[in-house]
Amino acid sequence: MGVSKLTDEKVQALLPLLNKDERWLIVINADPDSMGAALGLKAILARRVHDIGIGHVNEINRPDNLAMIRYLRVPTRKLIPNLIAQYDRFALVDSQPHHHPDLAKLEYTVVIDHHPILPDKPVNAPLVDIRPKFGATCTLLTEYLQRLQLRPPKLLASALLYGIKADTMNFQRKFIDADINAFKYLSKYADHLLITRIVRSEYHLEWMRYFSRAFYNLRRIGTGLTAHLGKVMSPDILVVVADFFMRVHSISWDAVSGIAGDNLVVIFRGDGIRKDMGKFAASLFGDIGSAGGHKGAARAEIPLAALDGKDPETYVLKKLSRGKTTGFQRI
């Protein structure tokens, strides 16, 4: 299967940037697509640079992500100053610098992503390959591997395939022909039993209490649902609850919020038809924190200090209902 002319051009631009004397760190906001993409780029850099590491900025608590790390041997470490100091060059996959405060602190040689581009937040690097039409960054890295005629071994193929599967929600979210072609190609080499094990590892038992809290605080705003979970051990809990609420009949979007560490985190999900969740999140919270994402999925993080003592739950409700406190109803 051939690859696009643009992929060929990007691969040709990447190779001259690689030096056998330099150490590279691939930086991610860890989820299946970013971890698969990081492994794909690692395979490309292998034997072309001195050393390659992977560093993540987020806490990894979701069981499926932990299972992916375990079964597919993803060698990622928490991004801390001591880790950064060990490397000469930095690559960012499946994110852009403005997506997380810790990502914005580094200068990148390579940025490869599929999230929407914000005109007021340009990405600058010697190699920038951002294609928002793609359903997954893993698709891009699969094309890179094909262009270099590097056949992915079993674990790498499994990671790339699972990244595509997760980010397209089994092709229920936005995707293009390239995603399907990459999925078909990787299916020949992936370990499908391992992928099934990962898919079945979705929930921690201790997360069940957060569902109870979500149901108690559930409110409806038009065709949307929202719930505030208070303090959570990980933002991943908000993601799981937000995905669950999108299964409710007649609901076209939802927003689930909670307090994680020193931040108010809001996870958005949508049907990809009526609202653009990325633009919606940015319009509500972009001026006070980091916010953005896809048409069907987005995230906002606001430092609690920026709320000036406001109650986080009330703050989110007012934002979602555009200041009309009567614009929502308890379920």
C-alpha positions in Angstrom: 0.0 0.0 0.0 1.4 3.4 -1.0 1.6 6.5 1.2 0.7 10.0 0.4 3.0 12.5 -1.2 2.8 14.6 2.0 4.0 11.7 4.1 6.9 11.1 1.7 7.9 14.8 2.0 7.7 14.7 5.9 9.8 11.6 6.1 12.4 13.2 3.8 12.4 16.2 6.1 12.8 14.1 9.2 15.8 12.0 8.3 18.3 15.0 8.0 17.4 16.0 11.6 18.7 12.8 13.0 22.2 12.6 14.4 23.8 9.4 15.9 25.4 11.4 18.6 22.2 12.9 20.0 19.7 11.6 22.6 16.0 12.1 21.8 13.0 12.2 24.2 9.5 11.6 22.8 7.0 13.6 24.9 3.4 12.5 25.3 0.2 13.2 27.2 -0.3 9.4 27.7 -3.3 7.7 26.1 -3.5 4.8 23.6 -2.9 7.0 20.5 0.0 8.9 21.9 1.7 5.8 23.3 1.3 3.9 20.1 2.6 6.9 18.1 5.5 7.3 20.5 6.5 3.6 19.9 6.2 4.1 16.2 8.5 7.2 16.2 10.9 5.3 18.5 11.2 2.5 15.9 12.0 5.1 13.2 14.6 6.8 15.3 16.2 3.5 16.4 19.8 3.1 15.0 19.6 6.7 13.7 20.2 8.4 17.0 22.2 7.6 20.1 19.3 6.9 22.5 15.5 7.3 22.7 13.2 7.8 25.7 9.5 8.4 26.2 8.2 10.9 28.8 4.6 11.5 29.8 3.2 14.7 31.5 0.0 13.2 32.9 -0.7 10.7 35.7 -1.5 7.3 34.2 -4.3 5.6 36.1 -6.8 4.3 33.6 -6.7 0.5 33.7 -6.7 0.1 29.9 -3.7 2.5 29.6 -1.8 0.6 32.4 -2.6 -2.7 30.6 -1.3 -1.3 27.4 1.9 -0.3 29.1 2.2 -3.7 30.6 1.3 -5.9 27.7 2.8 -3.9 24.9 5.9 -2.8 26.9 5.6 0.9 26.6 8.8 2.3 28.3 7.3 5.7 29.3 8.5 7.6 32.4 7.1 10.7 34.1 8.4 13.9 32.6 10.5 15.6 35.3 13.5 17.9 35.1 16.0 15.1 35.8 14.6 13.2 32.8 14.6 16.2 30.5 18.2 17.0 31.4 19.3 13.7 29.9 18.2 14.5 26.4 19.4 16.8 23.5 16.3 16.8 21.3 12.6 16.6 21.9 9.7 15.2 19.8 6.0 15.7 20.6 3.4 13.3 19.3 -0.4 13.4 19.5 -0.3 16.8 21.1 0.6 20.4 20.5 2.6 22.5 23.0 -0.4 24.5 24.2 -2.4 21.4 25.2 -0.6 21.2 28.6 1.5 23.6 30.6 4.4 21.1 30.9 4.4 20.5 27.1 4.8 24.2 26.5 8.1 24.3 28.5 10.1 22.5 25.9 11.5 23.3 22.4 10.7 20.6 19.9 12.5 19.4 16.8 9.5 17.3 15.7 5.8 17.7 16.3 3.4 15.1 14.8 -0.3 15.3 15.6 -3.9 15.1 14.4 -5.6 17.6 16.7 -7.1 20.8 15.2 -4.8 23.7 14.6 -5.6 26.9 16.5 -4.7 30.0 14.4 -3.7 32.0 17.5 -1.4 29.2 18.8 0.9 28.2 16.0 3.3 25.3 16.4 6.9 26.0 15.5 9.5 23.3 15.0 11.9 22.2 12.2 9.4 19.5 11.4 5.7 20.0 12.0 3.2 17.4 10.7 -0.3 18.2 11.9 -3.2 16.7 9.9 -6.5 17.2 11.7 -8.4 15.1 9.2 -6.8 11.9 10.4 -8.6 9.9 13.1 -5.4 9.0 14.9 -1.8 10.0 15.1 -0.9 6.3 15.0 -2.1 6.3 11.4 0.5 9.0 10.6 3.2 7.0 12.2 2.1 3.8 10.4 2.5 5.7 7.1 6.0 6.9 8.1 6.9 3.2 8.8 5.6 2.1 5.5 7.4 4.9 3.7 10.7 3.7 5.3 9.8 0.0 4.6 9.9 -0.8 8.3 7.6 -3.7 9.0 6.2 -3.3 12.5 6.9 -6.2 14.9 4.0 -7.7 16.8 4.0 -5.4 19.9 4.5 -2.3 17.9 1.8 -3.2 15.4 -0.6 -4.0 18.3 0.1 -0.6 19.9 -0.5 1.3 16.7 -3.6 -0.6 15.9 -5.0 -0.1 19.4 -4.2 3.6 19.2 -6.3 3.9 16.0 -9.1 1.7 17.5 -9.2 3.9 20.7 -9.1 7.3 19.1 -11.7 6.5 16.4 -13.8 4.6 18.9 -13.8 1.6 16.6 -14.5 4.0 13.7 -17.5 5.6 15.2 -15.7 8.9 15.5 -14.2 10.9 12.6 -11.8 9.0 10.4 -10.6 8.9 6.8 -9.5 6.2 4.3 -5.9 6.4 5.6 -7.1 5.3 9.1 -8.9 2.3 7.6 -5.9 1.4 5.4 -3.5 1.6 8.3 -5.8 -0.5 10.5 -6.0 -3.2 7.8 -2.2 -3.2 7.3 -1.5 -3.4 11.0 -4.1 -6.2 11.5 -1.8 -8.6 9.7 1.0 -8.2 12.3 -0.8 -7.3 15.6 -1.5 -9.7 18.5 -5.3 -9.5 18.7 -5.5 -11.6 21.9 -3.3 -9.0 23.7 -5.5 -6.2 22.3 -8.6 -7.9 23.7 -7.0 -8.1 27.1 -6.3 -4.4 27.1 -9.9 -3.6 25.9 -11.3 -5.6 28.8 -9.3 -3.7 31.4 -11.5 -0.6 31.7 -12.4 0.1 35.3 -10.9 0.1 38.8 -13.2 -1.2 41.4 -12.7 1.9 43.5 -14.0 4.1 40.7 -17.6 2.8 41.2 -18.2 5.4 43.9 -17.6 8.2 41.4 -20.5 6.9 39.2 -22.7 7.2 42.3 -21.6 10.7 42.8 -22.1 11.5 39.1 -25.7 10.3 39.1 -26.4 12.3 42.2 -25.1 15.5 40.7 -26.4 14.9 37.1 -28.0 17.9 35.4 -29.4 18.4 31.9 -28.7 21.5 29.8 -30.8 21.3 26.6 -29.6 18.1 24.8 -26.5 17.8 27.0 -25.7 16.4 30.4 -23.2 17.6 33.0 -22.0 16.3 36.4 -19.4 17.5 38.9 -17.6 14.8 40.8 -15.7 16.9 43.3 -12.2 15.7 44.1 -11.0 12.7 42.0 -7.9 10.6 42.2 -7.3 11.0 38.5 -8.9 13.0 35.6 -9.2 9.6 33.8 -12.3 9.0 36.0 -13.9 12.0 34.4 -13.1 10.5 30.9 -14.7 7.2 31.8 -17.9 8.9 33.2 -18.2 11.3 30.2 -17.9 8.4 27.7 -20.6 6.5 29.7 -23.1 9.4 29.5 -22.8 9.6 25.7 -24.6 6.3 25.6 -27.8 8.0 26.9 -30.6 8.2 24.2 -31.3 11.8 23.0 -28.1 13.2 24.5 -25.8 14.9 22.0 -23.0 16.1 24.3 -21.9 16.0 27.9 -19.4 17.7 30.2 -18.0 16.0 33.4 -15.9 18.0 35.8 -13.8 17.4 38.9 -10.9 18.6 41.0 -7.6 16.8 40.2 -4.7 18.2 42.3 -4.6 22.0 41.9 -6.7 22.0 38.8 -10.4 22.0 37.8 -10.7 19.6 34.9 -13.6 19.4 32.5 -14.0 16.6 30.0 -16.3 17.1 27.0 -17.8 14.5 24.8 -20.2 15.0 21.8 -21.8 13.2 18.9 -19.7 15.1 16.4 -22.8 16.5 14.7 -24.3 19.5 16.6 -21.6 21.0 18.7 -17.8 21.1 18.0 -16.5 20.1 21.5 -13.0 21.5 20.9 -14.3 24.9 19.9 -16.9 24.8 22.7 -14.3 24.0 25.4 -12.0 26.7 24.1 -14.7 29.3 24.0 -15.7 28.6 27.6 -12.4 28.1 29.3 -9.6 29.1 26.9 -9.2 32.5 28.5 -8.6 31.2 32.0 -6.9 27.8 31.4 -5.9 25.3 28.6 -8.8 24.1 26.6 -9.3 22.4 23.2 -9.7 19.1 21.4 -11.7 17.4 18.6 -15.2 17.9 17.4 -16.3 15.0 19.4 -14.0 15.1 22.4 -12.3 17.9 24.3 -10.7 18.8 27.6 -10.2 22.0 29.7 -7.9 22.4 32.7 -8.2 25.5 34.9 -5.9 26.3 37.9 -8.1 26.5 41.0 -6.2 29.7 41.9 -7.7 31.3 38.8 -11.2 30.9 40.1 -10.7 33.4 42.9 -12.6 31.4 45.5 -15.6 30.6 43.2 -17.3 27.3 43.8 -16.0 25.0 41.0 -19.3 23.2 40.4 -21.3 26.5 40.2 -18.6 28.0 38.0 -18.8 25.2 35.4 -22.6 25.2 35.4 -22.8 28.9 34.8 -20.2 28.6 32.0 -22.1 25.7 30.4 -25.4 27.5 30.6 -23.9 30.8 29.5 -24.5 32.4 32.8 -28.2 31.5 33.0 -28.6 29.7 36.3 -32.0 28.5 35.3 -30.7 27.0 32.1 -30.1 23.5 33.7 -32.2 21.1 35.5 -31.5 18.2 37.9 -32.2 14.7 36.6 
